[in-house]
Amino acid sequence: MNNNQTTANIITQDQTYYLNTFGARTPVVLTEGKGCRVTDLDGKSYLDLVAGIAVNVLGHSNAHLVETIAKQAAQLIHCSNLYYNVPQTELAARLTAWTDMEKVFFCNSGAEANEAAIKLVRGYFHEQGSERYRFYSALNSFHGRTLATITATGQPKYNKPFAPLPEGFDYLPFNDLDAVKEVVAKSDTAGIILELIQGESGIHPVSQSYASAVEKLCREHGVMLVVDEIQTGMGRTGQFTASQTYGIRPDVISMAKGLAGGLVIGAVLAQGDVTNGFTPGSHGTTFGGNPLACAGAMAVLDEYERLNLIQAAAQQGEYFLSVLTDVKNEFPERITEVRGKGLMLAIDFKEKEAFAIRDALLKAGVLINATGPNTLRLLPPLIIKQTEIDEFCEILTDILK
């Protein structure tokens, strides 16, 4: 790597060589991180409340994760799924136990995990000789960027440019139980795919009554309930999965993001009859479940146990929401709502000022994400301290003043 690079040079090279998928990114080149802070190429430090979009659950440069990665990389990085490997097998046993599922398939991303979930459900009904194939997801949902998962995503801005789209996907109003009652009774309905807390649209939780009723309706009608835990999983909502937070047990869940603390990994987990939806050769992956990623995920789970991070996420999330509420009460004419569960939080503004406030926070040394013109999203590392929460709220208060 060229150590003489400048921020301007990196941005120019990106615009020259990288496909224009991200447009004009935040004009910061991050080079290193420690804990909840990252540093850019110019030496400026930032409090990181994005965490790689819910990926860096242990923050940056966690010693156990780094040591595990280095040790495994020196031993065996990849061997393909033609052979068994120890980290994959151990992680499969551990992750199914933590999620209250029975079987798992490892892949490389959240989109791949949702794609596998869709195939698993359709494969199950095919093996049963059933004509069920149709999936229903919620409006304003987000499930990935492959052709199938952008079709399952209930936002036309993501899928319309790539028509014709795969057939067999329709949308329901979010948190609308009557709409679910109508579609589960249809003979071609295979699955309901649901985010219990919509992340990309701005941290919108379903109600407890809705979650419980959808689970019951799917059971009664033989429809598979797939819960997308890619952003809500890994303890972010105060339990290991949001499904556990809501007290439901889906047929299938998908996970990714924080599972290996920054290494590339995804997982689809299932329980019950739907686990028979895959047969030898019906699905596969080259890189999924490789020894390096699985060893990293095991190290992450080690740290969850050592640091009691699931309980910490619940406690710090409760504290964070309380101090954000104080900020809202100080600026009732600016902030309309603060909401969330655990360390998955949002701030809504009355006016379309979220992007401007995000930029002001960047200048003040805080990384935060705006999901739209009115909403800031907070997905900090689960190791965040109360002093860092207070620091953010003080900076935000100064900006709003």
Residue pairs with C-beta under 8 A, 6 or more apart in sequence:
5 29
5 41
6 41
7 27
7 28
7 29
7 40
7 41
7 42
10 29
10 41
11 25
11 27
11 29
14 25
26 362
26 367
28 40
28 44
28 46
28 362
28 367
29 40
29 41
30 38
30 39
30 40
30 41
31 39
31 40
31 41
32 38
32 39
32 60
32 61
33 39
33 48
33 56
33 59
33 60
33 61
34 59
34 60
34 61
35 59
35 60
35 61
35 381
35 383
36 47
36 48
36 59
36 60
36 380
36 381
36 383
36 384
36 385
36 388
37 45
37 46
37 47
37 48
37 60
38 45
38 46
38 48
38 60
38 367
39 45
39 46
40 46
44 365
45 365
46 362
46 365
46 366
46 367
47 365
47 366
47 367
47 388
47 391
47 392
48 56
48 59
48 60
48 367
48 380
48 381
49 366
49 367
49 368
49 369
49 378
49 379
49 380
49 392
50 367
50 368
50 369
50 379
51 57
51 59
51 258
51 379
51 380
51 381
52 257
52 262
53 231
53 257
53 369
53 379
54 199
54 231
54 234
54 236
54 257
54 258
54 344
54 379
55 257
55 258
55 261
55 262
56 258
56 261
56 262
56 381
57 234
57 235
57 236
57 258
57 261
57 300
57 309
57 381
57 382
57 383
58 65
58 261
58 300
58 303
58 309
58 381
58 382
58 383
59 381
59 383
59 384
60 381
62 261
62 299
62 303
64 299
64 302
64 303
64 306
65 261
65 262
65 296
65 299
65 300
65 303
67 299
68 295
68 296
68 298
68 299
69 263
69 292
69 295
69 296
69 299
71 295
72 87
72 291
72 292
72 295
72 296
73 292
75 291
76 85
76 291
76 292
77 290
77 291
77 292
78 287
78 290
78 291
78 292
79 85
79 290
79 291
80 286
81 284
81 285
81 286
81 288
81 289
85 289
85 290
85 291
85 294
86 291
87 291
87 292
87 294
87 295
87 298
88 106
88 289
88 290
88 291
88 294
90 294
90 298
91 106
91 294
91 297
91 298
91 301
92 104
92 106
94 298
94 301
95 101
95 104
95 255
95 267
95 269
95 297
95 301
96 102
96 103
96 104
96 269
98 240
98 301
99 240
99 241
99 243
99 244
99 253
99 255
99 269
100 244
100 249
100 271
101 253
101 269
101 270
101 271
102 269
102 270
102 271
102 272
102 275
103 269
103 270
103 271
103 275
104 267
104 268
104 269
104 270
105 116
105 120
105 267
105 268
105 278
105 283
105 285
105 288
105 289
106 265
106 266
106 267
106 285
106 288
106 289
106 293
106 294
107 113
107 116
107 265
107 266
107 267
107 268
107 285
107 288
107 289
108 264
108 265
108 266
108 285
108 287
108 288
109 144
109 256
109 264
109 266
110 144
110 228
110 230
110 231
110 254
110 255
110 256
110 257
110 266
111 143
111 144
111 145
111 146
111 149
111 266
112 144
112 146
112 256
112 266
112 285
112 288
113 230
113 254
113 255
113 256
113 266
113 267
113 268
114 143
114 144
114 146
114 148
114 149
114 152
114 193
114 226
114 228
114 230
114 254
114 268
115 144
115 146
115 148
115 149
116 254
116 268
116 283
117 193
117 226
117 252
117 253
117 254
117 268
117 270
118 135
118 148
118 149
118 152
118 191
118 193
118 226
119 277
119 278
119 282
119 283
120 252
120 268
120 270
120 274
120 277
120 278
120 283
121 135
121 190
121 191
121 224
121 226
121 251
121 252
121 274
121 277
122 133
122 190
122 277
123 277
123 278
123 279
123 282
123 283
124 224
124 273
124 274
124 276
124 277
125 131
125 132
125 133
125 190
125 277
126 277
127 276
127 277
127 279
131 187
131 188
132 187
132 188
132 189
132 190
132 223
133 168
133 188
133 190
134 168
134 169
134 170
134 186
134 188
134 189
134 190
135 152
135 168
135 169
135 170
135 190
135 191
135 192
135 193
135 226
136 169
136 170
136 171
136 172
136 180
136 183
136 189
136 191
136 192
136 193
137 143
137 152
137 153
137 154
137 169
137 171
137 172
137 192
137 193
137 194
138 154
138 171
138 172
138 173
138 174
138 175
138 194
138 195
138 198
139 154
139 155
139 171
139 172
139 173
139 174
140 154
140 155
140 174
140 198
140 201
140 204
141 152
141 153
141 154
141 155
141 171
141 174
141 193
141 194
141 195
141 198
141 201
141 228
142 153
142 155
142 158
142 195
142 198
142 199
142 200
142 201
143 149
143 150
143 152
143 153
143 193
143 195
143 228
144 150
144 152
144 153
145 158
147 162
147 165
147 166
148 166
148 169
150 158
150 159
150 162
150 165
151 159
151 165
151 166
151 169
152 169
152 193
153 159
154 171
155 201
159 165
170 183
172 179
172 180
172 183
173 179
174 198
174 204
174 206
175 204
175 206
175 207
175 210
177 209
177 210
177 213
177 214
180 192
180 213
180 214
180 217
181 217
183 189
183 192
184 192
184 217
184 218
184 220
184 221
184 223
185 221
189 221
189 223
190 223
190 224
191 223
191 224
191 225
191 226
191 251
191 252
192 214
192 218
192 223
192 224
192 225
192 226
193 226
193 227
193 228
194 206
194 214
194 225
194 226
194 227
194 228
195 227
195 228
195 231
195 232
196 205
196 206
196 211
196 227
196 232
196 237
196 242
196 243
196 245
196 246
197 203
197 204
197 205
197 206
197 231
197 232
197 237
197 242
197 340
197 341
197 344
198 204
198 205
199 231
199 232
199 344
199 377
199 379
200 231
200 371
201 371
201 372
202 346
202 348
202 371
202 372
202 375
202 377
203 339
203 340
203 344
203 345
203 346
203 371
203 375
203 377
204 339
205 339
205 340
205 341
206 246
208 246
208 247
211 246
211 247
211 248
212 246
212 247
212 248
214 225
214 248
215 225
215 248
215 249
215 250
217 223
218 224
218 225
218 251
224 251
224 252
224 274
225 248
225 250
225 251
225 252
226 250
226 251
226 252
226 253
226 254
227 241
227 242
227 243
227 248
227 250
227 252
227 253
227 254
228 253
228 254
229 241
229 242
229 243
229 253
229 254
229 255
230 254
230 255
230 256
230 257
230 266
231 257
231 344
231 379
232 241
232 242
232 245
232 344
233 240
233 241
233 242
233 253
233 255
233 257
233 258
233 259
234 240
234 255
234 257
234 258
234 259
234 300
234 382
235 304
235 309
235 310
235 313
235 342
235 382
236 242
236 258
236 313
236 342
236 343
236 344
236 379
236 382
237 245
237 313
237 317
237 341
237 342
237 344
238 245
238 310
238 311
238 313
238 314
238 317
238 341
238 342
239 245
239 310
239 314
240 310
241 253
241 255
242 341
243 249
243 250
243 253
245 341
245 342
249 271
251 270
251 271
251 272
251 274
252 268
252 269
252 270
252 274
253 268
253 269
253 270
254 266
254 267
254 268
254 269
255 266
255 267
255 268
255 269
256 265
256 266
256 267
258 300
258 382
259 265
259 266
259 267
259 297
259 300
260 293
260 294
260 296
260 297
260 300
261 296
261 297
261 299
261 300
262 296
263 292
263 293
263 296
263 297
264 287
264 293
265 288
265 293
265 294
265 296
265 297
266 288
270 277
287 293
303 309
304 310
307 383
309 382
309 383
312 382
312 383
313 342
313 343
313 382
314 342
316 343
316 382
316 384
316 385
316 386
316 389
317 340
317 341
317 342
317 343
317 344
317 345
319 386
319 389
320 343
320 345
320 378
320 380
320 384
320 389
321 338
321 339
321 340
321 345
323 389
323 390
323 393
324 338
324 345
324 347
324 393
325 338
326 393
327 335
327 338
327 393
327 396
327 397
327 400
328 335
328 337
328 338
328 347
330 397
330 400
331 400
333 350
334 349
334 350
334 351
334 353
334 400
335 347
335 348
335 349
335 350
336 348
336 349
336 350
337 346
337 347
337 348
338 345
338 346
338 347
338 348
339 345
339 346
339 348
340 346
340 378
343 378
343 379
343 380
343 382
343 384
344 378
344 379
345 377
345 378
345 379
346 371
346 375
346 376
346 377
346 378
347 354
347 375
347 376
347 378
348 374
348 375
349 357
349 374
349 375
349 376
350 374
351 374
352 373
352 374
353 373
353 374
354 370
354 371
354 372
354 373
354 374
354 375
354 376
355 370
355 373
357 370
357 376
357 396
357 399
357 400
358 368
358 369
358 370
358 376
360 399
361 367
361 368
361 395
361 396
361 399
362 368
364 395
364 398
364 399
365 395
366 392
366 395
368 376
368 377
368 378
369 376
369 377
369 378
369 379
370 376
370 377
371 377
380 388
